[in-house]
Amino acid sequence: MCRERLGIVLITLVFFALSCSEEKETGDESACGGTCADIATAAELTAALAGDGSCLCLLEGTYEGEFLIKRPVTLKGEGAEKTIILSQSDTPLTVRGPNDVSISDLGLKLELATLAETPALRVEARLPGPEEPGDVIQNVAVSNIAVSSVNGGGIRVTDTINFSLTNATITADAKGIVLLDMTVATLSGITTQECGRMGIAFANGAQGSVVNSTILRNGYTGLWIQDTSKVSVTDSTIKDNALAGINIVNAKNILIENSEIASSKELTGTPGADGIVVYTPELAGDPIMAGDPIMQRAFTLLNSTIKDHPRAALVFDGTEASTGKELRNLLFSGVTIFRMDYGVVFQNGLAPESFGGDSEAVSEDYSDGYDMGTSDVDTMNGGSDAAAIGDAEPASDGEMPDVDTPSSGDGTLDIPSEEEEF
C-alpha cells in the first residue's frame, strides 16, 4: 500500500514538473518569439551578443559595461526596475547597423563624471564619420524601458527607419530623445522629464510622431523641431518646460492636435517664455523651406489649449527676407488660449496680412477662452491697466483673435533664433 502511494506521489510530482516546464517554454516563446537564452552576468551578455542566438532574456540584476548589438536580436529583461544595464564611462547599450532589433523591459543607466552628450541608448546605422548615401537601418523597436542619465543624454537615434519607442520614461542631464537625419520614428506613451536641454528633438530631416506622451519640466524647451518636416504631436501634454513648450525652426508640415501646451518657465537672463515659437529663417533654395510662399501647410494647430505662459501663446518670427512672403495654408481650429500677456504675435517680416493668398486653404477658428493680451486691453482702455487679462471677452468661434503687437522696445519679442547643434 505504501509503495502504491509512493508511486502515485512520484507520478504526480513528475506531472507537475512537466507542466511547469511547458508553461515556462510557452511563456518564453510568447515573450521572445522563440527559445530564449537566459543571461545572468555581463560576461554572458557580451558573449551572447557576439553569438547567434535570436532571443536573449536578461535575468534580474545589474549588467555593467558597454554592450553592442550588431545583428538582429530580441533583448528582453524582467522589468525596468529589475534588469539594469549600467555604464559609468560610455553608452551602456548601442545598436549599430542591423535591422530587426527588439529591446524591452530594461532599465538603462549612465553615470558620467562630467556633463557630455553621450546617450544611454544609441541607435545608428554606422560609426560617426563620413556618411554613405542610403546607409540606414530599419525596424528597431524599444518598449517598457526607463532611462536615467547622470551628466549624459537619454536616447539618440540616427538614420533609422521605423524606429518605435513605447512606454518609456527618460530623465537626462543633457538632451532627452534626439532623432536625426533619415530617422522615421513613432513615440507613444513616452514621458521625458527633467532633461537638461530639450525633452524631445527632431532635426536634420528626421520625421515622426509623438502620441499620448508627456514632456515635462525640461531645462531648455519641451519639443524642438529643426530643419525637417512631417512631425506630429497628438493627445499629449507639454508642460512646465523652460523657454517654450515647442520651438519650430526652419520646418514645415507640423501638426499639433488634441494637446495641451502649458506653463513654460523663464530662463535666467531671458525676457520671457512662450507656448509655441515658429521661426522661419530660410527661404527659397533651402531644402526644407524651398519655394514661394515660404511655408506650405507649415503649421496646423487643432483642438488644443495653450495657457499660462509668462509671455505669448504663439510667436511667428521671420527675417528681413520674409517681408512680403505669405504664410499660406496655416490651419488653426478649435484652439483655446488664455492667461498670457500676448496671444498671437507676428514679427520680423511676418504680419497678420501673411494670412492672405489662397484664402480657401486658410482657416482660423479659436474656441471660447481666448483672452486678449495686454496690448489689446491697453487699446480698449486708452492705455489704462485697470482691466485684467482675465476680464476680457473671448473671441467667438470662427473669429481669429486680434494679433498682439508687443509694446516694449521695437515691438518684437526676443526669441531663440540660433539653430541647435546636434
RODRENBA-348225 format. One record per residue (C-alpha): residue number from 0; residue in one letter; x, y, z. Coordinates in Angstrom, 2 decimals. Each point is the difference from the previous one (the first is absolute). Last residue first. Layout:
BEGIN
+-----+-----+---------+---------+---------+
:   n : res :      xx :      yy :      zz :
+-----+-----+---------+---------+---------+
: NUM :   a :       X :       Y :       Z :
...
+-----+-----+---------+---------+---------+
//
This chain:
BEGIN
+-----+-----+---------+---------+---------+
:   n : res :      xx :      yy :      zz :
+-----+-----+---------+---------+---------+
: 421 :   f :   23.24 :   68.04 :  -32.80 :
: 420 :   e :    0.59 :    3.74 :    0.14 :
: 419 :   e :   -3.10 :    2.13 :    0.50 :
: 418 :   e :   -0.86 :    2.69 :   -2.51 :
: 417 :   e :    0.22 :    3.52 :    1.33 :
: 416 :   s :   -3.16 :    2.08 :    0.09 :
: 415 :   p :   -0.98 :   -0.29 :    3.67 :
: 414 :   i :   -2.71 :    2.66 :    0.41 :
: 413 :   d :    0.04 :    3.68 :    0.85 :
: 412 :   l :   -3.46 :    1.46 :   -0.45 :
: 411 :   t :   -0.63 :    2.77 :   -2.48 :
: 410 :   g :   -1.62 :    3.43 :    0.29 :
: 409 :   d :    3.23 :    1.97 :   -0.26 :
: 408 :   g :    0.47 :    0.22 :    3.75 :
: 407 :   s :   -3.16 :   -0.71 :    2.00 :
: 406 :   s :   -3.59 :    0.04 :   -1.22 :
: 405 :   p :   -0.15 :   -3.48 :   -1.44 :
: 404 :   t :   -2.49 :   -0.11 :   -2.88 :
: 403 :   d :   -2.75 :   -2.56 :    0.53 :
: 402 :   v :   -2.12 :   -1.49 :   -2.75 :
: 401 :   d :   -3.69 :    0.39 :    0.72 :
: 400 :   p :   -1.80 :   -3.29 :    0.27 :
: 399 :   m :   -0.98 :   -1.90 :   -3.15 :
: 398 :   e :   -3.73 :   -0.43 :   -0.08 :
: 397 :   g :   -1.48 :   -3.41 :   -0.76 :
: 396 :   d :   -1.07 :   -0.63 :    3.57 :
: 395 :   s :   -0.48 :    3.19 :    1.98 :
: 394 :   a :    2.88 :    1.99 :    1.41 :
: 393 :   p :    0.15 :    0.08 :    3.76 :
: 392 :   e :   -1.13 :    3.08 :    1.91 :
: 391 :   a :    2.73 :    1.56 :    2.11 :
: 390 :   d :   -0.18 :   -0.27 :    3.79 :
: 389 :   g :    2.79 :   -2.61 :    0.25 :
: 388 :   i :    2.50 :    2.44 :   -1.42 :
: 387 :   a :   -0.76 :    2.49 :    2.73 :
: 386 :   a :   -1.51 :    3.36 :   -0.81 :
: 385 :   a :    1.43 :    2.88 :    2.00 :
: 384 :   d :    3.20 :    0.13 :   -2.02 :
: 383 :   s :   -1.01 :    3.19 :   -1.73 :
: 382 :   g :    1.46 :    0.63 :   -3.43 :
: 381 :   g :   -3.20 :    1.40 :   -1.44 :
: 380 :   n :   -2.05 :   -2.88 :    1.36 :
: 379 :   m :   -0.63 :   -2.04 :   -3.13 :
: 378 :   t :    3.51 :    0.56 :   -1.30 :
: 377 :   d :    1.56 :   -0.96 :    3.33 :
: 376 :   v :   -2.05 :   -3.21 :    0.08 :
: 375 :   d :    1.17 :   -0.95 :   -3.48 :
: 374 :   s :    3.65 :    0.66 :    0.86 :
: 373 :   t :   -0.42 :   -1.92 :    3.25 :
: 372 :   g :   -1.11 :   -3.13 :   -1.81 :
: 371 :   m :   -3.60 :   -0.90 :   -0.74 :
: 370 :   d :   -1.31 :   -3.14 :    1.62 :
: 369 :   y :   -0.95 :   -2.78 :   -2.40 :
: 368 :   g :   -2.23 :   -2.35 :    1.97 :
: 367 :   d :   -2.77 :   -0.61 :   -2.47 :
: 366 :   s :    1.47 :   -2.00 :   -2.83 :
: 365 :   y :    2.15 :    1.48 :   -2.73 :
: 364 :   d :   -0.63 :   -0.82 :   -3.65 :
: 363 :   e :    2.49 :    1.34 :   -2.50 :
: 362 :   s :   -0.01 :   -1.72 :   -3.37 :
: 361 :   v :    2.12 :    0.60 :   -3.09 :
: 360 :   a :   -0.26 :   -2.30 :   -3.00 :
: 359 :   e :   -3.00 :    1.80 :   -1.47 :
: 358 :   s :    1.84 :    3.28 :    0.41 :
: 357 :   d :    2.79 :   -0.93 :   -2.39 :
: 356 :   g :    1.93 :    3.22 :    0.38 :
: 355 :   g :   -0.33 :    1.90 :    3.23 :
: 354 :   f :    0.84 :   -1.24 :    3.48 :
: 353 :   s :    3.21 :    1.98 :   -0.24 :
: 352 :   e :   -2.19 :    3.04 :    0.62 :
: 351 :   p :    0.49 :   -0.69 :    3.71 :
: 350 :   a :    3.69 :    0.79 :   -0.51 :
: 349 :   l :    3.28 :   -1.82 :   -0.49 :
: 348 :   g :    3.07 :    2.04 :   -0.85 :
: 347 :   n :    1.44 :    0.10 :    3.49 :
: 346 :   q :   -3.19 :   -0.57 :    2.01 :
: 345 :   f :   -3.34 :   -1.74 :    0.35 :
: 344 :   v :   -1.35 :   -0.49 :    3.55 :
: 343 :   v :   -3.05 :   -2.03 :    1.09 :
: 342 :   g :   -1.28 :    0.17 :    3.61 :
: 341 :   y :    2.11 :    2.36 :    2.02 :
: 340 :   d :    0.31 :    0.59 :    3.76 :
: 339 :   m :   -1.27 :   -3.48 :    0.78 :
: 338 :   r :   -3.01 :   -1.53 :    1.81 :
: 337 :   f :   -1.94 :   -1.58 :   -2.85 :
: 336 :   i :    0.04 :   -1.72 :   -3.38 :
: 335 :   t :   -2.45 :   -2.63 :   -1.27 :
: 334 :   v :    0.36 :   -1.33 :   -3.54 :
: 333 :   g :   -2.86 :   -1.80 :   -1.76 :
: 332 :   s :    1.52 :    0.55 :   -3.43 :
: 331 :   f :    3.23 :    1.67 :   -1.12 :
: 330 :   l :    1.16 :   -0.91 :   -3.51 :
: 329 :   l :    2.82 :    1.67 :   -1.87 :
: 328 :   n :   -0.25 :   -0.61 :   -3.73 :
: 327 :   r :    1.96 :    3.02 :   -1.12 :
: 326 :   l :    2.34 :    2.08 :    2.09 :
: 325 :   e :    0.68 :    2.58 :   -2.67 :
: 324 :   k :    3.23 :    1.77 :   -0.89 :
: 323 :   g :    0.15 :    3.77 :   -0.12 :
: 322 :   t :    2.69 :    0.30 :    2.61 :
: 321 :   s :    1.58 :   -3.39 :    0.76 :
: 320 :   a :    3.44 :    1.13 :   -1.18 :
: 319 :   e :    0.17 :    2.36 :    2.96 :
: 318 :   t :   -0.32 :   -3.03 :    2.25 :
: 317 :   g :   -2.92 :   -1.93 :    1.41 :
: 316 :   d :   -1.81 :   -0.58 :    3.30 :
: 315 :   f :   -3.42 :   -1.48 :    0.63 :
: 314 :   v :   -0.60 :    0.03 :    3.77 :
: 313 :   l :   -2.91 :   -1.90 :    1.53 :
: 312 :   a :   -1.21 :    0.04 :    3.63 :
: 311 :   a :    2.06 :    2.91 :    1.20 :
: 310 :   r :    1.76 :    1.19 :    3.21 :
: 309 :   p :    0.02 :   -1.75 :    3.38 :
: 308 :   h :   -1.84 :   -3.09 :   -1.31 :
: 307 :   d :   -3.22 :   -1.02 :    1.75 :
: 306 :   k :   -1.90 :   -1.50 :   -2.92 :
: 305 :   i :    0.01 :   -1.59 :   -3.43 :
: 304 :   t :   -2.85 :   -2.44 :   -0.55 :
: 303 :   s :   -0.51 :   -2.29 :   -2.99 :
: 302 :   n :   -2.78 :   -0.95 :   -2.39 :
: 301 :   l :    2.19 :    0.34 :   -3.09 :
: 300 :   l :    3.23 :    1.88 :   -0.73 :
: 299 :   t :    1.42 :   -0.40 :   -3.50 :
: 298 :   f :    3.34 :    1.51 :   -1.03 :
: 297 :   a :    2.00 :    0.07 :   -3.21 :
: 296 :   r :   -2.88 :   -0.79 :   -2.29 :
: 295 :   q :    2.23 :    1.43 :   -2.70 :
: 294 :   m :    2.41 :    2.56 :    1.44 :
: 293 :   i :    2.30 :    2.39 :   -1.83 :
: 292 :   p :   -2.47 :    0.90 :   -2.73 :
: 291 :   d :    1.96 :   -0.47 :   -2.25 :
: 290 :   g :    2.15 :   -3.09 :    0.03 :
: 289 :   a :    2.61 :   -1.69 :    2.13 :
: 288 :   m :   -0.58 :   -0.22 :    3.74 :
: 287 :   i :    1.67 :   -3.35 :    0.67 :
: 286 :   p :    2.57 :   -0.25 :   -2.77 :
: 285 :   d :    0.82 :    3.72 :    0.21 :
: 284 :   g :   -0.01 :    1.66 :   -3.40 :
: 283 :   a :   -2.88 :    2.34 :    0.76 :
: 282 :   l :   -0.15 :    1.12 :    3.61 :
: 281 :   e :    1.82 :   -0.74 :    3.24 :
: 280 :   p :   -0.42 :    1.74 :    3.35 :
: 279 :   t :   -3.51 :   -1.24 :    0.79 :
: 278 :   y :   -0.53 :    0.01 :    3.78 :
: 277 :   v :   -3.21 :   -1.47 :    1.46 :
: 276 :   v :   -0.17 :    0.41 :    3.79 :
: 275 :   i :   -2.67 :   -1.88 :    1.97 :
: 274 :   g :   -1.00 :    0.68 :    3.62 :
: 273 :   d :    2.32 :    2.79 :    1.03 :
: 272 :   a :    2.59 :    0.99 :    2.59 :
: 271 :   g :    1.27 :    3.45 :    0.87 :
: 270 :   p :    2.82 :    2.55 :    0.05 :
: 269 :   t :    2.84 :   -2.49 :    0.31 :
: 268 :   g :    2.93 :    0.43 :    2.39 :
: 267 :   t :   -0.96 :   -2.86 :    2.29 :
: 266 :   l :   -2.41 :   -2.26 :   -1.85 :
: 265 :   e :   -3.71 :    0.75 :    0.17 :
: 264 :   k :   -2.35 :   -2.92 :    0.55 :
: 263 :   s :   -2.59 :   -1.41 :   -2.42 :
: 262 :   s :   -3.38 :   -0.60 :    1.60 :
: 261 :   a :   -2.11 :   -1.89 :   -2.52 :
: 260 :   i :   -0.20 :   -1.67 :   -3.38 :
: 259 :   e :   -2.99 :   -2.33 :   -0.03 :
: 258 :   s :   -0.75 :   -2.44 :   -2.80 :
: 257 :   n :   -2.85 :   -1.14 :   -2.21 :
: 256 :   e :    2.04 :    0.73 :   -3.14 :
: 255 :   i :    3.36 :    1.58 :   -0.84 :
: 254 :   l :    1.00 :   -0.57 :   -3.64 :
: 253 :   i :    3.24 :    1.18 :   -1.64 :
: 252 :   n :    0.20 :   -0.05 :   -3.79 :
: 251 :   k :    2.94 :    2.40 :   -0.03 :
: 250 :   a :    3.35 :    0.67 :    1.63 :
: 249 :   n :    2.55 :    2.80 :    0.25 :
: 248 :   v :   -0.06 :    0.12 :    3.79 :
: 247 :   i :   -3.06 :   -1.19 :    1.94 :
: 246 :   n :    0.33 :    0.44 :    3.77 :
: 245 :   i :   -2.69 :   -1.63 :    2.18 :
: 244 :   g :   -0.81 :    0.50 :    3.69 :
: 243 :   a :    2.23 :    3.00 :    0.29 :
: 242 :   l :    2.87 :    1.48 :    2.06 :
: 241 :   a :   -0.03 :   -2.58 :    2.82 :
: 240 :   n :   -2.46 :   -2.88 :    0.08 :
: 239 :   d :   -2.92 :   -0.06 :    2.45 :
: 238 :   k :   -2.35 :   -1.89 :   -2.32 :
: 237 :   i :   -0.29 :   -1.81 :   -3.32 :
: 236 :   t :   -2.95 :   -2.39 :    0.23 :
: 235 :   s :   -0.88 :   -2.40 :   -2.82 :
: 234 :   d :   -3.01 :   -1.24 :   -1.94 :
: 233 :   t :    1.74 :    0.66 :   -3.32 :
: 232 :   v :    3.39 :    1.37 :   -1.08 :
: 231 :   s :    0.94 :   -0.21 :   -3.67 :
: 230 :   v :    3.26 :    0.45 :   -1.92 :
: 229 :   k :   -0.01 :    0.08 :   -3.79 :
: 228 :   s :    2.88 :    2.32 :   -0.82 :
: 227 :   t :    3.61 :    0.68 :    0.93 :
: 226 :   d :    2.64 :    2.60 :    0.71 :
: 225 :   q :   -0.85 :    0.31 :    3.71 :
: 224 :   i :   -2.75 :   -1.21 :    2.35 :
: 223 :   w :    0.68 :    0.46 :    3.75 :
: 222 :   l :   -2.56 :   -1.32 :    2.52 :
: 221 :   g :    0.03 :    0.93 :    3.69 :
: 220 :   t :    2.48 :    2.84 :    0.17 :
: 219 :   y :    3.15 :    0.84 :    1.95 :
: 218 :   g :   -0.07 :   -1.73 :    3.41 :
: 217 :   n :   -2.71 :   -2.59 :   -0.41 :
: 216 :   r :   -2.86 :    0.08 :    2.50 :
: 215 :   l :   -2.38 :   -2.35 :   -1.87 :
: 214 :   i :   -0.54 :   -1.52 :   -3.40 :
: 213 :   t :   -2.87 :   -2.47 :    0.40 :
: 212 :   s :   -1.14 :   -2.45 :   -2.66 :
: 211 :   n :   -3.18 :   -1.28 :   -1.62 :
: 210 :   v :    1.54 :    0.13 :   -3.47 :
: 209 :   v :    3.22 :    1.55 :   -1.32 :
: 208 :   s :    0.41 :   -0.49 :   -3.74 :
: 207 :   g :    2.76 :   -0.22 :   -2.57 :
: 206 :   q :    2.56 :    1.64 :   -2.21 :
: 205 :   a :    3.75 :    0.55 :    0.17 :
: 204 :   g :    1.34 :    2.38 :   -2.66 :
: 203 :   n :    2.84 :    1.65 :    1.90 :
: 202 :   a :   -1.94 :    0.21 :    3.26 :
: 201 :   f :   -2.77 :   -1.43 :    2.18 :
: 200 :   a :    0.67 :    0.76 :    3.67 :
: 199 :   i :   -1.73 :   -1.26 :    3.17 :
: 198 :   g :    0.37 :    1.17 :    3.62 :
: 197 :   m :    2.25 :    2.91 :   -0.83 :
: 196 :   r :    3.02 :    0.97 :    2.09 :
: 195 :   g :    0.72 :   -1.17 :    3.56 :
: 194 :   c :   -2.67 :   -2.68 :    0.04 :
: 193 :   e :   -2.47 :    0.22 :    2.85 :
: 192 :   q :   -2.63 :   -2.17 :   -1.66 :
: 191 :   t :   -0.53 :   -1.99 :   -3.13 :
: 190 :   t :   -3.05 :   -2.20 :    0.40 :
: 189 :   i :   -0.92 :   -2.18 :   -2.97 :
: 188 :   g :   -3.26 :   -1.86 :   -0.62 :
: 187 :   s :    0.65 :   -0.09 :   -3.73 :
: 186 :   l :    2.99 :    1.17 :   -2.03 :
: 185 :   t :   -0.05 :   -0.98 :   -3.68 :
: 184 :   a :    3.16 :    0.76 :   -1.94 :
: 183 :   v :    1.25 :    0.50 :   -3.54 :
: 182 :   t :    3.75 :    0.60 :    0.11 :
: 181 :   m :    1.69 :    1.25 :   -3.18 :
: 180 :   d :    2.02 :    2.70 :    1.83 :
: 179 :   l :   -0.51 :    0.21 :    3.75 :
: 178 :   l :   -2.22 :   -0.86 :    2.96 :
: 177 :   v :    1.19 :    1.23 :    3.41 :
: 176 :   i :   -1.82 :   -1.10 :    3.17 :
: 175 :   g :    0.90 :    1.64 :    3.34 :
: 174 :   k :    2.81 :    2.49 :   -0.51 :
: 173 :   a :    2.53 :    0.49 :    2.86 :
: 172 :   d :   -0.60 :   -0.72 :    3.71 :
: 171 :   a :   -2.30 :   -2.87 :   -0.89 :
: 170 :   t :   -3.36 :   -1.46 :    1.04 :
: 169 :   i :   -1.84 :   -2.25 :   -2.44 :
: 168 :   t :   -3.07 :   -2.12 :    0.73 :
: 167 :   a :   -1.16 :   -2.49 :   -2.62 :
: 166 :   n :   -3.29 :   -1.60 :   -0.96 :
: 165 :   t :    0.68 :   -0.37 :   -3.71 :
: 164 :   l :    2.93 :    1.05 :   -2.19 :
: 163 :   s :   -0.23 :   -0.95 :   -3.66 :
: 162 :   f :    2.63 :    0.41 :   -2.71 :
: 161 :   n :   -1.38 :   -0.70 :   -3.45 :
: 160 :   i :    2.91 :    1.39 :   -2.01 :
: 159 :   t :    3.20 :    0.61 :    1.94 :
: 158 :   d :    2.51 :    2.56 :   -1.28 :
: 157 :   t :    1.04 :    1.24 :    3.47 :
: 156 :   v :   -1.63 :   -0.63 :    3.38 :
: 155 :   r :    1.28 :    1.52 :    3.26 :
: 154 :   i :   -1.66 :   -0.95 :    3.31 :
: 153 :   g :    0.60 :    1.57 :    3.44 :
: 152 :   g :    2.92 :    2.34 :    0.30 :
: 151 :   g :    2.80 :    0.25 :    2.53 :
: 150 :   n :    1.04 :    1.61 :    3.28 :
: 149 :   v :   -2.11 :   -2.56 :    1.92 :
: 148 :   s :   -2.22 :   -1.93 :   -2.39 :
: 147 :   s :   -3.05 :   -1.97 :    1.06 :
: 146 :   v :   -1.89 :   -1.89 :   -2.68 :
: 145 :   a :   -3.01 :   -2.18 :    0.81 :
: 144 :   i :   -1.23 :   -2.62 :   -2.44 :
: 143 :   n :   -3.31 :   -1.60 :   -0.93 :
: 142 :   s :    0.58 :   -0.02 :   -3.74 :
: 141 :   v :    2.68 :    0.37 :   -2.68 :
: 140 :   a :   -0.62 :   -1.11 :   -3.59 :
: 139 :   v :    2.65 :    0.32 :   -2.73 :
: 138 :   n :   -1.38 :   -0.73 :   -3.45 :
: 137 :   q :    2.41 :    1.38 :   -2.56 :
: 136 :   i :    3.62 :    1.07 :   -0.38 :
: 135 :   v :    1.33 :    2.67 :   -2.34 :
: 134 :   d :    2.91 :    0.51 :   -2.42 :
: 133 :   g :   -1.62 :    1.70 :   -2.98 :
: 132 :   p :    2.98 :    2.20 :   -0.69 :
: 131 :   e :    3.10 :   -1.08 :    1.96 :
: 130 :   e :    0.80 :    2.57 :    2.64 :
: 129 :   p :    3.46 :    1.08 :    1.09 :
: 128 :   g :    0.32 :   -0.37 :    3.77 :
: 127 :   p :   -1.97 :   -1.32 :    2.94 :
: 126 :   l :   -0.02 :   -3.82 :   -0.03 :
: 125 :   r :   -2.83 :   -1.44 :   -2.04 :
: 124 :   a :   -3.76 :   -0.43 :   -0.22 :
: 123 :   e :   -0.70 :    1.41 :    3.42 :
: 122 :   v :   -2.00 :   -0.69 :    3.17 :
: 121 :   r :    1.55 :    1.29 :    3.24 :
: 120 :   l :   -1.45 :   -0.56 :    3.46 :
: 119 :   a :    1.43 :    1.68 :    3.12 :
: 118 :   p :    1.10 :    2.98 :   -2.07 :
: 117 :   t :    3.40 :    1.79 :    0.06 :
: 116 :   e :   -0.68 :    3.74 :   -0.34 :
: 115 :   a :    2.39 :    0.79 :    2.85 :
: 114 :   l :   -0.07 :    1.36 :    3.56 :
: 113 :   t :    2.76 :   -1.27 :    2.26 :
: 112 :   a :    0.47 :   -3.11 :    2.19 :
: 111 :   l :   -2.39 :   -2.12 :   -2.04 :
: 110 :   e :   -2.73 :   -2.30 :    1.33 :
: 109 :   l :   -2.06 :   -1.66 :   -2.74 :
: 108 :   k :   -2.92 :   -2.23 :    0.94 :
: 107 :   l :   -2.24 :   -2.07 :   -2.27 :
: 106 :   g :   -2.89 :   -1.92 :    1.59 :
: 105 :   l :   -1.42 :   -2.86 :   -2.01 :
: 104 :   d :   -3.35 :   -1.52 :   -0.92 :
: 103 :   s :    0.49 :    0.07 :   -3.76 :
: 102 :   i :    2.44 :    0.10 :   -2.91 :
: 101 :   s :   -0.90 :   -1.30 :   -3.48 :
: 100 :   v :    2.37 :    0.12 :   -2.98 :
:  99 :   d :   -1.07 :   -0.63 :   -3.59 :
:  98 :   n :    2.69 :    1.65 :   -2.11 :
:  97 :   p :    3.65 :    0.05 :    0.97 :
:  96 :   g :    2.49 :    2.87 :   -0.21 :
:  95 :   r :    0.88 :    1.16 :    3.47 :
:  94 :   v :   -2.23 :   -0.41 :    3.03 :
:  93 :   t :    1.82 :    1.36 :    3.04 :
:  92 :   l :   -0.64 :   -0.70 :    3.70 :
:  91 :   p :    1.83 :    1.40 :    3.04 :
:  90 :   t :    1.37 :    3.09 :   -1.80 :
:  89 :   d :    3.32 :    0.97 :    1.58 :
:  88 :   s :    1.88 :    0.32 :    3.31 :
:  87 :   q :   -2.13 :   -0.83 :    3.03 :
:  86 :   s :   -2.16 :   -2.61 :   -1.69 :
:  85 :   l :   -3.07 :   -1.87 :    1.18 :
:  84 :   i :   -2.44 :   -2.49 :   -1.53 :
:  83 :   i :   -2.75 :   -0.64 :    2.56 :
:  82 :   t :   -2.46 :   -2.90 :    0.24 :
:  81 :   k :   -2.37 :    0.39 :    2.96 :
:  80 :   e :   -1.36 :    3.55 :   -0.13 :
:  79 :   a :   -0.56 :    0.06 :   -3.77 :
:  78 :   g :   -1.44 :   -3.51 :    0.07 :
:  77 :   e :    1.09 :   -3.60 :   -0.44 :
:  76 :   g :    2.26 :    0.66 :   -2.94 :
:  75 :   k :   -0.35 :   -0.64 :   -3.72 :
:  74 :   l :    2.45 :    0.25 :   -2.88 :
:  73 :   t :   -1.35 :   -1.25 :   -3.34 :
:  72 :   v :    2.67 :   -0.24 :   -2.69 :
:  71 :   p :    0.96 :    1.00 :   -3.52 :
:  70 :   r :    3.77 :    0.61 :   -0.08 :
:  69 :   k :    2.47 :    2.64 :    1.16 :
:  68 :   i :   -1.17 :    0.62 :    3.58 :
:  67 :   l :    2.77 :    1.53 :    2.13 :
:  66 :   f :    0.27 :    0.01 :    3.80 :
:  65 :   e :    1.91 :    2.51 :    2.12 :
:  64 :   g :    0.46 :   -1.27 :    3.53 :
:  63 :   e :   -1.82 :   -0.83 :    3.21 :
:  62 :   y :   -2.87 :   -2.47 :    0.00 :
:  61 :   t :   -2.17 :    0.45 :    3.11 :
:  60 :   g :   -2.42 :   -2.73 :    1.08 :
:  59 :   e :   -3.20 :   -1.82 :   -0.89 :
:  58 :   l :    0.49 :   -2.42 :   -2.88 :
:  57 :   l :    0.76 :    1.18 :   -3.51 :
:  56 :   c :   -1.85 :   -1.99 :   -2.66 :
:  55 :   l :    1.81 :   -0.24 :   -3.33 :
:  54 :   c :   -1.81 :   -1.04 :   -3.19 :
:  53 :   s :    1.52 :   -0.52 :   -3.44 :
:  52 :   g :    3.05 :   -1.94 :    1.14 :
:  51 :   d :    2.94 :    0.42 :   -2.40 :
:  50 :   g :    2.94 :    0.95 :    2.17 :
:  49 :   a :    1.71 :    3.34 :    0.60 :
:  48 :   l :   -3.05 :    1.28 :    1.88 :
:  47 :   a :    0.06 :   -3.21 :    2.06 :
:  46 :   a :    3.66 :    0.45 :    0.96 :
:  45 :   t :   -0.52 :    3.58 :    1.17 :
:  44 :   l :   -3.13 :   -1.02 :    1.91 :
:  43 :   e :    1.76 :   -2.94 :    1.67 :
:  42 :   a :    2.82 :    2.29 :    1.14 :
:  41 :   a :   -2.53 :    2.48 :    1.40 :
:  40 :   t :   -1.63 :   -2.75 :    2.03 :
:  39 :   a :   -3.29 :   -1.97 :    0.23 :
:  38 :   i :   -1.18 :   -0.56 :   -3.59 :
:  37 :   d :   -2.76 :   -2.54 :   -0.72 :
:  36 :   a :   -0.18 :   -1.08 :   -3.64 :
:  35 :   c :   -3.55 :    0.22 :   -1.31 :
:  34 :   t :   -1.39 :   -2.52 :   -2.45 :
:  33 :   g :   -2.39 :    1.78 :   -2.32 :
:  32 :   g :   -2.19 :    3.08 :   -0.43 :
:  31 :   c :    1.41 :    1.76 :    3.02 :
:  30 :   a :   -2.89 :    0.55 :    2.37 :
:  29 :   s :   -2.42 :   -2.62 :   -1.33 :
:  28 :   e :    2.79 :   -2.52 :   -0.57 :
:  27 :   d :    1.33 :    0.59 :    3.49 :
:  26 :   g :   -3.45 :   -0.41 :    1.51 :
:  25 :   t :   -0.59 :   -3.21 :   -1.92 :
:  24 :   e :    3.35 :   -1.37 :    1.15 :
:  23 :   k :   -0.74 :    0.96 :    3.60 :
:  22 :   e :   -3.49 :   -1.55 :   -0.16 :
:  21 :   e :    1.36 :   -3.23 :   -1.51 :
:  20 :   s :    2.62 :   -0.29 :    2.75 :
:  19 :   c :   -2.62 :    0.63 :    2.67 :
:  18 :   s :   -2.22 :   -2.74 :   -1.45 :
:  17 :   l :    2.90 :   -2.43 :   -0.23 :
:  16 :   a :    0.86 :    0.59 :    3.66 :
:  15 :   f :   -3.67 :   -0.36 :    0.98 :
:  14 :   f :   -0.26 :   -3.37 :   -1.76 :
:  13 :   v :    3.27 :   -1.22 :    1.50 :
:  12 :   l :   -1.21 :    0.92 :    3.46 :
:  11 :   t :   -3.33 :   -1.80 :   -0.56 :
:  10 :   i :    1.75 :   -3.14 :   -1.27 :
:   9 :   l :    2.26 :    0.02 :    3.06 :
:   8 :   v :   -2.96 :    0.42 :    2.37 :
:   7 :   i :   -1.93 :   -2.85 :   -1.70 :
:   6 :   g :    3.02 :   -2.28 :    0.25 :
:   5 :   l :    0.42 :    0.82 :    3.68 :
:   4 :   r :   -3.67 :   -0.80 :    0.59 :
:   3 :   e :    0.39 :   -3.35 :   -1.78 :
:   2 :   r :    3.16 :   -0.77 :    2.01 :
:   1 :   c :   -1.77 :    0.84 :    3.24 :
:   0 :   m :   -2.82 :   -2.38 :   -0.90 :
+-----+-----+---------+---------+---------+
//
